Amino acid sequence: MAHRYSYQFDPDDNGTAAQVCRLAGSRGGKVLELGCAAGTMTQVLSRHYGCEVTGVECDVLAAKVAKPYCARVIMADLNDPLWISAISSERFDTVVAADVLEHLRDPATCLRQVRNMLTADGQVVISVPNIAHSGVLAALFNNDFPYRDTGLLDRTHTHFFTSRTLECMLAQTGFAVEAMLPINAGRWHEEFRRFWEKLPRPIVDWLATNPAGAAYQIIVRAVPTATELSYIDDISTSNREWLEQWPSATDLGRNEQGDADLHSRIASLMVERDEALARLAAIEQSWAWRFCKLYRWLRRQTRSSSS
């Protein structure tokens, strides 16, 4: 039975779903999959990696599709703090939250809950959209933030993450990141094409060097820590260096003058083209042009007859 959440992927490719399953399935054992949807990843975890998967899903039809791939499916809304009551006494080797946390009203509380359900050497594997993608910045430079039915700006997202804010939230909830994998889709993603086309060239070039700008999604593998850490308000060296490369007013002014010169030149060439076409049309309508055409035609006919 097909479902709107159903899709297919190659477990051996480098897409988000494949890499999440690879990290989660590498340990085998018992897996808790938050928001298992129609069980696309569940199927890979159970049949490809041999995991025993417990799925949590609030969509009745999706859960029905996922059920054959799960040891069991818990019907629950992760936004309800009591969702965990049915399995609070169980322990899991891995908890998977693939494109889930951004939909929750309080993702930090959810992380604290699952931390207590992990085995001593357990892990969480998480994927989230990257709001620092350069396409999003291009939209903001255009004073826009267009919500959509899918993509980075999915209208059902209630939280937005960068790699740094995700890592900080994990630290605050008692996890340490052991691996972080950016899923690069290119800075010029089709979703944001129209915004790139409106930006001055120096801004486009600057955004192209954004160290966090190519990742469309972020995957992390994290393990529990003994304590929860506070948010550390600093900035990475790569981001600091990038911010220092902000185009100067001179660069922007030069670009504006360059654009003006280019547009002026294009307009001038178009005038020249139209004038040339007009002269050609006048020549083709002249008596002398028509006589020449008739003369060439007669010569061709004469040559054909003589041969």
C-alpha positions in Angstrom: 0.0 0.0 0.0 1.5 3.3 -1.1 1.5 6.4 1.1 2.3 10.0 0.6 5.4 9.6 2.9 6.7 6.6 0.9 9.9 6.9 -1.1 12.8 4.8 -2.2 16.6 5.2 -1.7 19.7 3.2 -2.3 21.2 2.2 1.1 24.7 2.5 -0.5 24.4 6.0 -1.8 25.4 9.2 0.0 22.0 10.8 0.4 20.6 11.8 3.8 18.5 8.7 4.4 21.3 6.3 3.4 23.8 8.0 5.6 21.4 8.1 8.6 20.7 4.4 8.2 24.4 3.7 7.8 25.2 5.4 11.1 22.3 4.0 12.9 22.6 0.5 11.5 26.3 0.1 12.0 25.7 -0.9 15.6 22.7 -3.1 14.9 20.6 -3.9 18.1 17.5 -2.1 19.2 16.6 1.1 17.4 14.0 3.7 18.3 12.9 5.6 15.2 11.1 8.9 16.0 8.7 9.8 13.3 9.1 6.6 11.3 6.4 7.8 8.8 5.6 5.0 6.2 8.7 3.0 7.2 11.0 3.7 4.3 14.1 4.0 6.5 12.6 1.4 8.9 12.7 -1.2 6.2 16.4 -0.5 5.5 17.3 -0.6 9.2 15.5 -3.8 9.8 16.1 -5.8 6.6 19.4 -4.4 5.4 21.1 -3.9 8.8 19.2 -6.4 10.9 18.0 -3.9 13.5 15.0 -4.4 15.8 13.1 -1.2 15.2 10.4 0.4 17.4 8.7 3.2 15.4 6.9 6.2 16.8 4.4 7.8 14.5 1.3 10.0 14.8 -0.1 9.5 11.3 -2.4 6.4 11.4 -2.1 5.5 7.7 1.7 6.0 7.7 2.0 3.8 10.8 0.0 1.1 9.1 2.3 1.1 6.1 5.4 1.0 8.4 4.1 -1.8 10.7 5.5 -4.8 8.7 9.0 -3.4 9.1 8.8 -2.7 12.8 9.0 -4.8 15.9 6.2 -2.5 17.0 4.8 0.9 16.2 3.9 3.4 19.0 1.0 5.7 18.0 2.0 9.0 19.6 2.6 12.7 19.0 6.1 13.7 19.9 4.8 17.1 20.9 3.0 15.5 23.8 5.4 15.0 26.7 3.6 11.8 27.6 4.4 10.1 24.3 7.3 8.2 26.0 5.1 6.6 28.7 4.5 3.4 26.7 8.3 2.6 26.4 9.9 4.6 29.2 11.3 1.5 30.8 13.0 0.2 27.6 16.6 0.8 26.5 17.8 1.3 23.0 21.2 1.2 21.3 20.3 3.9 18.9 17.6 6.6 18.6 17.0 8.0 15.1 15.4 11.4 14.5 15.6 12.0 10.8 14.1 15.3 9.8 12.0 15.3 12.9 13.3 17.8 15.5 12.5 20.9 13.3 8.8 20.0 13.5 8.7 19.8 17.3 7.6 22.6 19.6 10.2 21.6 22.2 12.9 19.5 20.6 15.2 19.9 23.6 12.7 18.2 25.9 12.4 15.3 23.4 16.2 14.9 23.4 16.3 14.8 27.2 13.7 12.1 27.2 15.4 9.8 24.8 18.8 10.3 26.5 17.4 8.4 29.5 16.4 5.5 27.2 19.8 4.8 25.7 22.1 2.0 26.7 25.4 2.8 28.3 27.1 3.0 24.9 24.0 4.2 23.0 23.8 7.0 20.4 21.4 9.3 18.7 21.5 9.9 14.9 19.9 13.1 13.8 19.3 15.0 10.5 17.9 18.5 10.2 17.7 21.1 7.4 20.5 23.7 7.4 19.0 27.2 7.7 22.5 28.7 7.0 22.4 27.4 3.4 23.5 30.2 1.1 20.2 30.0 -0.8 18.3 31.0 2.4 20.7 34.0 2.8 20.1 35.0 -0.8 16.4 35.0 -0.1 16.9 37.1 3.1 19.0 39.6 1.1 15.9 40.0 -1.1 13.8 40.6 2.0 12.0 37.3 1.6 11.6 34.0 3.5 9.2 32.0 1.3 7.5 29.1 3.1 6.8 26.1 1.0 5.2 22.7 1.2 8.6 21.0 1.1 12.3 22.0 1.3 14.3 24.0 3.7 11.5 26.4 4.4 8.8 23.8 4.9 5.8 25.6 6.4 5.5 22.9 9.1 9.0 23.7 10.5 8.8 25.3 13.9 12.5 25.3 14.6 15.5 26.2 12.4 19.0 24.9 12.9 22.5 25.5 11.8 25.3 23.0 12.5 26.3 25.2 15.4 22.9 25.6 17.0 22.2 21.9 16.6 25.5 21.1 18.4 24.7 23.6 21.1 21.2 22.1 21.7 22.7 18.7 22.0 25.3 19.9 24.5 22.5 21.6 26.5 20.6 18.3 26.6 23.5 16.1 27.6 25.0 14.9 24.3 28.4 15.3 22.7 28.7 15.3 18.9 31.1 12.6 17.7 30.4 13.0 13.9 28.9 15.7 11.8 28.2 15.2 8.1 27.0 18.0 5.9 24.8 16.9 3.0 25.9 19.2 0.2 23.4 20.1 -2.5 25.3 23.0 -3.8 24.9 26.7 -3.0 22.9 27.5 -6.1 20.0 25.1 -5.2 17.0 25.4 -7.6 14.7 26.3 -4.7 16.4 29.7 -4.5 17.4 30.4 -8.1 15.2 33.5 -8.5 16.9 35.2 -5.5 20.4 34.7 -6.8 19.5 36.3 -10.1 18.6 39.6 -8.3 21.8 40.0 -6.2 24.8 42.2 -7.0 27.8 40.1 -8.3 30.0 40.9 -5.2 27.3 39.6 -2.9 26.9 36.4 -5.0 30.7 35.9 -5.0 30.9 36.4 -1.2 28.0 34.0 -0.5 29.7 31.4 -2.6 32.5 31.3 0.0 30.2 30.8 3.0 31.7 27.9 4.9 28.3 26.7 6.0 26.5 27.6 2.8 26.7 24.4 0.6 25.0 22.0 3.1 21.3 21.5 2.5 21.0 19.2 5.5 23.1 18.2 8.5 23.6 14.8 10.0 25.1 14.2 13.5 25.9 11.2 15.6 26.0 12.1 19.3 26.5 10.2 22.5 25.2 10.9 26.1 27.5 12.9 28.4 27.5 13.0 32.2 26.4 16.7 32.3 24.5 19.2 30.3 26.6 22.2 29.1 25.5 25.8 28.6 25.4 27.5 25.2 28.9 28.9 24.4 28.5 32.2 22.5 31.5 32.2 20.1 32.1 32.0 16.4 34.3 29.6 14.4 37.5 30.8 12.8 36.2 29.9 9.3 33.0 32.0 9.8 34.9 34.9 11.3 37.3 35.0 8.3 34.3 34.7 5.9 32.5 37.6 7.6 35.6 39.7 7.3 35.4 39.3 3.5 32.1 41.1 3.3 32.2 43.2 0.0 33.2 46.7 0.6 31.2 49.7 -0.5 33.8 50.3 -3.2 33.2 46.8 -4.6 29.5 47.2 -4.5 29.7 50.6 -6.1 32.0 49.3 -8.8 29.5 46.5 -9.5 26.6 49.0 -9.7 28.6 51.1 -12.1 29.6 48.0 -14.1 26.0 46.9 -14.3 25.0 50.4 -15.5 27.8 50.4 -18.1 26.8 46.9 -19.2 23.1 47.8 -19.5 24.0 50.9 -21.5 26.2 48.9 -23.9 23.5 46.3 -24.4 21.0 49.0 -25.1 23.4 50.6 -27.6 24.0 47.3 -29.4 20.3 46.7 -29.6 19.8 50.1 -31.3 22.6 49.3 -33.7 21.1 45.9 -34.5 17.6 47.5 -35.2 19.2 50.1 -37.4 21.1 47.5 -39.4 18.0 45.3 -39.8 16.1 48.4 -41.0 18.8 49.1 -43.6 18.8 45.5 -44.8 15.1 45.6 -45.2 15.3 48.8 -47.2 18.0 47.3 -49.5 16.0 44.1 -50.0 13.0 46.2 -51.1 15.1 48.4 -53.6 14.9 48.1 -57.4 18.7 47.4 -57.6 18.5 44.5 -55.2 15.6 42.9 -57.0 17.4 43.3 -60.4 20.5 41.6 -58.9 18.4 38.7 -57.7 16.7 38.4 -61.1 20.1 38.5 -62.8 21.5 35.7 -60.6 18.5 33.6 -61.2 18.7 34.0 -65.0 22.4 33.0 -64.9 21.6 29.9 -63.0 18.9 29.0 -65.5 21.3 29.6 -68.4 24.0 27.4 -66.9 21.5 24.6 -66.2 20.3 24.7 -69.8 23.7 24.6 -71.3 24.8 21.7 -69.2 
